[in-house]
């Protein structure tokens, strides 16, 4: 029997009843006896509100499991889409932008930089005219689609669009011809800073800049479209995953505080590529209303739209046929807001017939 030892200075002895009461209290509250009871008679979760929290934990477990399954499903979908995108038959078809005087621009491109007028179409009910120019047929070359909207003679190019690149065999000779025709030269011929490639910059009648690059013969002289972006790594990731392009090269120029990346569907000496430029510290640009979009061929506009959505792009026109001509397209924006239209490959070739 347990004894209660009185304080040393006290002569009082506890009464038997008090002794019994204290003994009963101590036995009831003794830690070893109490925890033994909890362990053998009832789950601990029944005490101190633990039953409810256990349910919450079990619910959280189901939520986490469901979340993990959703993430796994999303990852599997993205992997499947990425595999399809890389296998899809894609090619950059043309770039579209607006001009204020179609005949004047056609004359400059054909007489000064050696392009050919491939076709021209007038859509009077929509009040616009298109002209397609380039260095070879549309079914195998990247070309320019000029748009003239009735009655509008000027546009704002903005700060986001950079330039088009054209490979020529003799930059100095081309510049002299452009000067003779009254064209504007922004940079005289000479080696690029830090390199040996001879370049020059010229401007067309609407203010679009062209970089002339001195190279040997090439099947695709219209070789670059330069756009400025606010986050280069984000853009590279998007174009690789959603568009299936390859990163061809990346160059950092800390002296001039910019980085460029060449990305496309083949080497720059045989194909047109995108030149994405990031200027240190600038995250967004005014795009104006002159430059419109790039068109890319695909075997399936529906799966293309799905891939764009899954990899961070915004679909601005759901996939489907265009009214009147039945060419299937889908349109989207990249993370910086640059527009691309994907065109069904078979339908595109039918348009050229």
LINWOQUI-V992532 format. One record per backbone hydrogen bond with DSSP energy under -0.5 kcal/mol. NH is the residue of the N-H (numbers start at 1). CO is the residue of the C=O. E is the energy in kcal/mol with one decimal. If there is no record, write none. Layout:
nh:NH co:CO e:E
nh:NH co:CO e:E
This chain:
nh:5 co:3 e:-0.6
nh:6 co:4 e:-0.5
nh:10 co:7 e:-1.4
nh:19 co:15 e:-3.1
nh:20 co:16 e:-2.6
nh:21 co:17 e:-2.5
nh:22 co:18 e:-3.0
nh:23 co:19 e:-2.4
nh:24 co:20 e:-2.7
nh:25 co:21 e:-2.4
nh:26 co:22 e:-2.8
nh:27 co:23 e:-2.6
nh:28 co:24 e:-2.1
nh:29 co:25 e:-2.2
nh:30 co:26 e:-1.2
nh:34 co:30 e:-2.4
nh:35 co:31 e:-2.6
nh:36 co:32 e:-1.7
nh:37 co:33 e:-1.8
nh:38 co:34 e:-2.2
nh:39 co:35 e:-2.1
nh:40 co:36 e:-1.7
nh:41 co:37 e:-3.0
nh:42 co:37 e:-0.6
nh:42 co:38 e:-0.8
nh:46 co:43 e:-1.7
nh:47 co:44 e:-1.9
nh:50 co:47 e:-2.0
nh:51 co:45 e:-1.0
nh:53 co:49 e:-1.5
nh:54 co:50 e:-2.2
nh:55 co:51 e:-1.7
nh:56 co:52 e:-2.0
nh:57 co:53 e:-2.5
nh:58 co:54 e:-2.7
nh:59 co:55 e:-2.7
nh:60 co:56 e:-3.1
nh:61 co:57 e:-2.3
nh:62 co:58 e:-1.9
nh:63 co:59 e:-2.5
nh:64 co:60 e:-3.3
nh:65 co:61 e:-2.7
nh:66 co:62 e:-2.8
nh:67 co:63 e:-3.0
nh:68 co:64 e:-2.8
nh:69 co:65 e:-2.3
nh:70 co:66 e:-2.4
nh:71 co:67 e:-2.6
nh:72 co:68 e:-2.6
nh:73 co:69 e:-2.5
nh:74 co:70 e:-2.7
nh:75 co:71 e:-2.7
nh:76 co:72 e:-2.4
nh:77 co:73 e:-2.4
nh:78 co:74 e:-2.8
nh:79 co:75 e:-2.4
nh:80 co:76 e:-2.4
nh:81 co:77 e:-2.7
nh:82 co:78 e:-2.9
nh:83 co:79 e:-2.3
nh:84 co:80 e:-2.0
nh:85 co:81 e:-3.1
nh:86 co:82 e:-2.3
nh:87 co:83 e:-1.2
nh:88 co:84 e:-1.6
nh:90 co:88 e:-1.1
nh:91 co:297 e:-0.6
nh:93 co:295 e:-2.8
nh:94 co:295 e:-1.0
nh:95 co:143 e:-1.8
nh:96 co:293 e:-3.4
nh:97 co:145 e:-1.8
nh:98 co:290 e:-2.3
nh:99 co:147 e:-2.4
nh:105 co:101 e:-2.0
nh:106 co:102 e:-2.7
nh:107 co:103 e:-2.2
nh:108 co:104 e:-1.8
nh:109 co:105 e:-2.5
nh:110 co:106 e:-2.3
nh:111 co:107 e:-2.4
nh:112 co:108 e:-2.3
nh:113 co:108 e:-0.9
nh:113 co:109 e:-0.6
nh:115 co:109 e:-2.5
nh:116 co:134 e:-2.9
nh:118 co:116 e:-0.8
nh:118 co:132 e:-3.0
nh:119 co:132 e:-1.2
nh:121 co:130 e:-2.3
nh:123 co:128 e:-2.9
nh:126 co:123 e:-1.2
nh:127 co:123 e:-0.8
nh:128 co:123 e:-1.4
nh:129 co:148 e:-2.4
nh:130 co:121 e:-3.0
nh:131 co:146 e:-1.8
nh:132 co:119 e:-2.9
nh:133 co:131 e:-0.5
nh:133 co:144 e:-2.5
nh:134 co:116 e:-1.7
nh:140 co:137 e:-1.6
nh:141 co:137 e:-1.4
nh:143 co:93 e:-1.8
nh:144 co:133 e:-3.3
nh:145 co:95 e:-3.2
nh:146 co:131 e:-3.1
nh:146 co:144 e:-0.6
nh:147 co:97 e:-2.1
nh:148 co:129 e:-2.9
nh:149 co:147 e:-0.6
nh:150 co:127 e:-2.1
nh:150 co:148 e:-0.5
nh:152 co:149 e:-2.3
nh:153 co:151 e:-0.6
nh:157 co:155 e:-0.7
nh:159 co:286 e:-2.4
nh:160 co:286 e:-1.8
nh:161 co:157 e:-0.6
nh:162 co:226 e:-2.5
nh:163 co:226 e:-0.6
nh:164 co:209 e:-2.0
nh:165 co:224 e:-2.1
nh:166 co:211 e:-2.9
nh:167 co:221 e:-2.5
nh:168 co:166 e:-0.5
nh:168 co:213 e:-2.7
nh:174 co:170 e:-1.9
nh:175 co:171 e:-2.5
nh:176 co:172 e:-2.1
nh:177 co:173 e:-1.8
nh:178 co:174 e:-2.2
nh:179 co:175 e:-2.5
nh:180 co:176 e:-2.2
nh:181 co:177 e:-1.5
nh:182 co:179 e:-1.6
nh:183 co:178 e:-3.3
nh:184 co:203 e:-1.1
nh:186 co:184 e:-0.6
nh:186 co:201 e:-2.2
nh:187 co:201 e:-2.0
nh:190 co:199 e:-1.6
nh:192 co:197 e:-2.5
nh:195 co:192 e:-2.4
nh:199 co:190 e:-2.9
nh:200 co:212 e:-1.3
nh:201 co:187 e:-1.5
nh:202 co:210 e:-2.4
nh:203 co:184 e:-2.4
nh:204 co:208 e:-2.6
nh:207 co:204 e:-1.9
nh:210 co:202 e:-2.8
nh:211 co:164 e:-3.3
nh:212 co:200 e:-3.1
nh:212 co:210 e:-0.6
nh:213 co:166 e:-2.7
nh:213 co:211 e:-0.6
nh:214 co:198 e:-2.6
nh:215 co:168 e:-2.6
nh:215 co:213 e:-0.7
nh:223 co:165 e:-1.5
nh:223 co:221 e:-1.5
nh:224 co:165 e:-1.3
nh:225 co:273 e:-1.6
nh:226 co:163 e:-3.2
nh:227 co:225 e:-0.5
nh:227 co:275 e:-2.1
nh:228 co:160 e:-2.2
nh:229 co:277 e:-2.6
nh:235 co:231 e:-2.2
nh:236 co:232 e:-2.8
nh:237 co:233 e:-2.4
nh:238 co:234 e:-2.1
nh:239 co:235 e:-2.7
nh:240 co:236 e:-2.3
nh:241 co:237 e:-2.4
nh:242 co:238 e:-2.8
nh:243 co:238 e:-0.9
nh:245 co:239 e:-2.4
nh:246 co:264 e:-3.2
nh:248 co:246 e:-0.7
nh:248 co:262 e:-2.8
nh:249 co:262 e:-1.3
nh:251 co:260 e:-2.7
nh:253 co:258 e:-2.9
nh:256 co:253 e:-1.0
nh:257 co:253 e:-0.8
nh:258 co:253 e:-1.4
nh:259 co:278 e:-2.6
nh:260 co:251 e:-2.8
nh:261 co:276 e:-2.1
nh:262 co:249 e:-2.6
nh:263 co:261 e:-0.5
nh:263 co:274 e:-2.4
nh:264 co:246 e:-2.1
nh:270 co:267 e:-1.6
nh:271 co:267 e:-1.3
nh:273 co:223 e:-2.2
nh:274 co:263 e:-2.9
nh:275 co:225 e:-2.5
nh:276 co:261 e:-2.7
nh:276 co:274 e:-0.7
nh:277 co:227 e:-2.3
nh:278 co:259 e:-3.2
nh:279 co:277 e:-0.5
nh:280 co:257 e:-2.1
nh:280 co:278 e:-0.5
nh:282 co:279 e:-2.4
nh:283 co:281 e:-0.6
nh:287 co:285 e:-0.6
nh:289 co:156 e:-2.6
nh:290 co:156 e:-1.3
nh:292 co:96 e:-2.2
nh:293 co:96 e:-1.5
nh:294 co:339 e:-1.2
nh:295 co:94 e:-3.1
nh:296 co:341 e:-2.4
nh:297 co:91 e:-2.7
nh:298 co:343 e:-2.2
nh:304 co:300 e:-1.7
nh:305 co:301 e:-2.0
nh:306 co:302 e:-1.6
nh:307 co:303 e:-2.4
nh:308 co:304 e:-2.4
nh:309 co:305 e:-2.1
nh:310 co:306 e:-2.0
nh:311 co:307 e:-1.7
nh:312 co:309 e:-1.1
nh:313 co:308 e:-2.9
nh:314 co:333 e:-2.0
nh:315 co:313 e:-0.5
nh:316 co:314 e:-0.6
nh:316 co:331 e:-1.7
nh:317 co:331 e:-1.8
nh:320 co:329 e:-1.8
nh:322 co:327 e:-2.0
nh:325 co:322 e:-0.6
nh:326 co:322 e:-2.5
nh:329 co:320 e:-2.5
nh:330 co:342 e:-1.6
nh:331 co:317 e:-1.5
nh:332 co:340 e:-2.5
nh:333 co:314 e:-2.5
nh:334 co:338 e:-2.2
nh:337 co:334 e:-2.2
nh:340 co:332 e:-2.4
nh:341 co:294 e:-2.7
nh:342 co:330 e:-3.0
nh:343 co:296 e:-2.7
nh:344 co:328 e:-2.6
nh:345 co:298 e:-2.7
nh:348 co:344 e:-2.5
nh:349 co:345 e:-1.9
nh:350 co:346 e:-1.8
nh:351 co:347 e:-1.7
nh:352 co:348 e:-1.0
nh:353 co:349 e:-0.6
nh:353 co:350 e:-1.0
